Amino acid sequence: MMPIHELQALLDKGFPGATINLDNPQGDGVHYQLQIVSELFQGKSLVEQHQMVYRALGDAMESAVHALALKTYTPAQWTKARGRA
């Protein structure tokens, strides 16, 4: 298990300037929900975006994170998604 602030630090380092919302809704330290808005996703497929997140989390994906519900957006996609809410 890895404290959520350490996972957040890995994401902050991998996605500077991004809007990152990381949560552990079950409070068990292994099931996470992540929403990330980053310019770095521009021109990338959804699979590529998710791979970028997994790379940023590195070894934590193999040990500390059992499940990750992941939503990735470019800023334009986020603006559009929020407009539908």
Secondary structure as a PSIPRED ss2 file (coil, helix, strand):
# PSIPRED VFORMAT (PSIPRED V4.0)

   1 M C   1.000  0.000  0.000
   2 M C   1.000  0.000  0.000
   3 P C   1.000  0.000  0.000
   4 I H   0.000  1.000  0.000
   5 H H   0.000  1.000  0.000
   6 E H   0.000  1.000  0.000
   7 L H   0.000  1.000  0.000
   8 Q H   0.000  1.000  0.000
   9 A H   0.000  1.000  0.000
  10 L H   0.000  1.000  0.000
  11 L H   0.000  1.000  0.000
  12 D H   0.000  1.000  0.000
  13 K H   0.000  1.000  0.000
  14 G H   0.000  1.000  0.000
  15 F C   1.000  0.000  0.000
  16 P C   1.000  0.000  0.000
  17 G C   1.000  0.000  0.000
  18 A C   1.000  0.000  0.000
  19 T E   0.000  0.000  1.000
  20 I E   0.000  0.000  1.000
  21 N E   0.000  0.000  1.000
  22 L E   0.000  0.000  1.000
  23 D E   0.000  0.000  1.000
  24 N C   1.000  0.000  0.000
  25 P C   1.000  0.000  0.000
  26 Q C   1.000  0.000  0.000
  27 G C   1.000  0.000  0.000
  28 D C   1.000  0.000  0.000
  29 G C   1.000  0.000  0.000
  30 V C   1.000  0.000  0.000
  31 H E   0.000  0.000  1.000
  32 Y E   0.000  0.000  1.000
  33 Q E   0.000  0.000  1.000
  34 L E   0.000  0.000  1.000
  35 Q E   0.000  0.000  1.000
  36 I E   0.000  0.000  1.000
  37 V E   0.000  0.000  1.000
  38 S C   1.000  0.000  0.000
  39 E H   0.000  1.000  0.000
  40 L H   0.000  1.000  0.000
  41 F H   0.000  1.000  0.000
  42 Q C   1.000  0.000  0.000
  43 G C   1.000  0.000  0.000
  44 K C   1.000  0.000  0.000
  45 S C   1.000  0.000  0.000
  46 L H   0.000  1.000  0.000
  47 V H   0.000  1.000  0.000
  48 E H   0.000  1.000  0.000
  49 Q H   0.000  1.000  0.000
  50 H H   0.000  1.000  0.000
  51 Q H   0.000  1.000  0.000
  52 M H   0.000  1.000  0.000
  53 V H   0.000  1.000  0.000
  54 Y H   0.000  1.000  0.000
  55 R H   0.000  1.000  0.000
  56 A H   0.000  1.000  0.000
  57 L H   0.000  1.000  0.000
  58 G H   0.000  1.000  0.000
  59 D H   0.000  1.000  0.000
  60 A H   0.000  1.000  0.000
  61 M H   0.000  1.000  0.000
  62 E C   1.000  0.000  0.000
  63 S C   1.000  0.000  0.000
  64 A C   1.000  0.000  0.000
  65 V C   1.000  0.000  0.000
  66 H C   1.000  0.000  0.000
  67 A E   0.000  0.000  1.000
  68 L E   0.000  0.000  1.000
  69 A E   0.000  0.000  1.000
  70 L E   0.000  0.000  1.000
  71 K E   0.000  0.000  1.000
  72 T E   0.000  0.000  1.000
  73 Y E   0.000  0.000  1.000
  74 T C   1.000  0.000  0.000
  75 P H   0.000  1.000  0.000
  76 A H   0.000  1.000  0.000
  77 Q H   0.000  1.000  0.000
  78 W H   0.000  1.000  0.000
  79 T H   0.000  1.000  0.000
  80 K H   0.000  1.000  0.000
  81 A H   0.000  1.000  0.000
  82 R H   0.000  1.000  0.000
  83 G H   0.000  1.000  0.000
  84 R H   0.000  1.000  0.000
  85 A C   1.000  0.000  0.000
